[in-house]
Amino acid sequence: METIASFKVNHDTLEKGMYISRIDGDIVTYDIRMKKPNGGDYLQNAAMHTFEHLFATYARNTKLASNVIYIGPMGCRTGFYFLVRDKITHAQALEIIQECFEFIKGFKGEIPGTKKEECGNYLEHDLEGAKQIAIDMSEVLKSWNVEKMTYAE
């Protein structure tokens, strides 16, 4: 079988940030890399789960929500994928992510979608852990721009 594109990215040199992973027709996949690959520090499941609930809720409530396709964690627990239609520019996608992380940093109240009938693992959540992820990545992305969204060679 052919090696898929994301496995061709050199994970030894990949740093935390937001990257354009691929473009398929009108679908853009962003790699939101929150941990250094193979660095021994990975997203913890409960925090990642809560982060996903808050990330998805926020992104799907923006003015560009109709162009948000998917938000989900990477199996390696080093980040998230963010898939959108190309009607959202790279700059707008970055802005959504930056706003989302600010939302998560300051979130108070009941985590959306955490009732037993709404979630397949409703007991495994960590709001403080999700906030720490957002705090860390907000620092990384505060000076990020579209020019930095290309993987290093």
VOGU-3710 file (C-alpha; in Angstrom, 3 decimals, decimal comma):
1> metiasfkvn> 0,000/0,000/0,000  1,035/3,601/-0,576  2,173/5,599/2,464  -0,392/8,250/3,342  0,691/11,894/3,289  0,574/12,481/7,055  3,063/9,640/7,613  5,489/11,316/5,223  5,818/14,367/7,518  9,045/14,119/9,509
11> hdtlekgmyi> 7,743/13,788/13,055  11,303/14,112/14,416  11,380/17,782/13,376  7,685/18,628/13,831  7,050/21,278/16,483  3,893/22,486/18,201  1,802/24,747/15,980  -0,944/24,788/13,366  -0,217/23,369/9,929  -2,035/22,823/6,656
21> sridgdivty> -1,945/19,047/6,557  -3,681/18,520/3,235  -6,166/19,940/0,773  -8,621/17,566/-0,881  -10,875/19,376/-3,335  -12,728/21,904/-1,198  -11,718/20,308/2,129  -8,745/21,634/4,109  -7,301/19,552/6,948  -5,368/21,424/9,604
31> dirmkkpngg> -2,935/19,700/11,951  -3,132/21,440/15,310  -0,030/19,977/16,916  -0,224/20,488/20,679  2,629/18,239/21,804  6,018/17,479/20,287  5,746/14,060/18,611  7,529/11,245/20,428  8,491/13,673/23,195  7,120/11,545/26,015
41> dylqnaamht> 4,499/14,151/26,962  1,087/13,452/25,455  -2,438/14,784/25,846  -4,128/12,988/28,716  -7,357/11,251/27,717  -9,769/13,015/30,088  -8,370/16,481/29,304  -8,306/15,735/25,569  -11,916/14,526/25,748  -13,078/17,721/27,463
51> fehlfatyar> -11,019/19,818/25,061  -12,769/18,075/22,155  -16,231/18,856/23,559  -15,372/22,523/24,068  -13,478/22,876/20,779  -16,306/21,332/18,755  -18,982/23,343/20,548  -17,154/26,633/20,023  -16,156/26,065/16,385  -19,652/24,918/15,469
61> ntklasnviy> -21,121/28,082/16,921  -18,984/30,608/15,042  -20,255/32,631/12,084  -18,355/30,155/9,850  -19,883/27,050/11,461  -21,547/25,864/8,253  -18,061/25,297/6,799  -16,678/23,333/9,776  -16,661/19,639/8,893  -14,816/17,782/11,648
71> igpmgcrtgf> -12,844/18,302/14,833  -11,134/15,346/16,410  -8,111/14,179/18,357  -5,132/12,407/16,815  -4,705/8,821/17,906  -1,121/9,571/18,948  -2,497/12,145/21,444  -0,261/14,949/20,175  -2,983/17,148/18,735  -6,233/17,580/16,859
81> yflvrdkith> -7,422/17,646/13,279  -9,620/20,513/12,138  -11,361/20,019/8,788  -13,132/22,863/7,025  -14,392/23,804/3,596  -12,089/26,083/1,635  -14,623/28,902/1,990  -12,748/29,488/5,257  -9,365/31,054/4,524  -6,237/29,876/6,330
91> aqaleiiqec> -6,216/33,164/8,254  -9,844/32,670/9,297  -9,118/29,090/10,391  -6,230/30,317/12,534  -8,460/33,003/14,025  -11,139/30,417/14,899  -8,520/28,248/16,606  -7,050/31,177/18,546  -10,536/32,280/19,650  -11,437/28,718/20,559
101> fefikgfkge> -8,412/28,355/22,804  -9,300/31,634/24,541  -12,837/30,306/25,050  -11,520/27,088/26,591  -9,022/28,927/28,830  -11,847/30,900/30,412  -14,606/28,312/30,327  -16,774/28,003/33,427  -19,850/25,931/33,946  -21,107/22,601/32,746
111> ipgtkkeecg> -19,089/21,045/29,930  -21,369/20,698/26,878  -22,440/17,182/25,955  -21,391/15,420/29,146  -24,648/13,863/30,228  -24,850/10,084/30,005  -27,321/10,239/27,114  -25,053/12,681/25,198  -21,599/11,119/25,506  -20,172/7,628/25,159
121> nylehdlega> -17,693/8,170/28,006  -19,396/10,857/30,066  -17,449/10,165/33,274  -13,999/10,805/31,753  -13,569/14,576/31,626  -10,998/17,020/32,992  -11,854/20,704/32,578  -8,724/21,971/34,316  -6,579/19,740/32,098  -8,372/21,063/28,995
131> kqiaidmsev> -7,720/24,623/30,169  -4,018/23,855/30,594  -3,849/22,566/27,010  -5,499/25,796/25,818  -3,166/27,971/27,912  -0,092/26,222/26,534  -1,226/26,357/22,907  -2,414/29,965/23,151  1,185/30,915/23,855  2,389/28,928/20,834
141> lkswnvekmt> -0,229/30,365/18,481  -0,311/33,998/19,636  2,410/34,896/17,119  1,428/32,236/14,541  0,558/33,266/11,002  -0,331/31,710/7,662  3,326/31,640/6,562  4,133/29,301/9,475  1,402/26,818/8,476  3,662/24,866/6,107
151> yae> 5,526/21,841/7,419  9,296/22,306/7,619  11,230/20,376/4,996
//
